[in-house]
């Protein structure tokens, strides 16, 4: 996942502003789960990651991986990577609109 370094940078920048990052992995196969865990560790990704999260992924209408979604405090999707624009811009808007 080429965007892992920029995701880690965004996490480090925005976590002090109340932004939470959560990873969602649809896989439940033990071998794939272990590969995912190894990748997350190698990439320096330390935020919580839910395994077997197909229902949540479906509810967020994620159709491809990797995808990024910004959800507001009200639980509504503010942005996803299919909408265009950048994650950084979406996070800035979310933080500035949270008052």
PyMOL commands that set and color helices and strands:
alter all, ss='L'
color gray80, all
select helices_A, chain A and resi 4-17+30-43+54-59+81-83+87-97
alter helices_A, ss='H'
color red, helices_A
select strands_A, chain A and resi 23-25+49-51+69-71+77-80
alter strands_A, ss='S'
color yellow, strands_A
deselect
rebuild
show_as cartoon
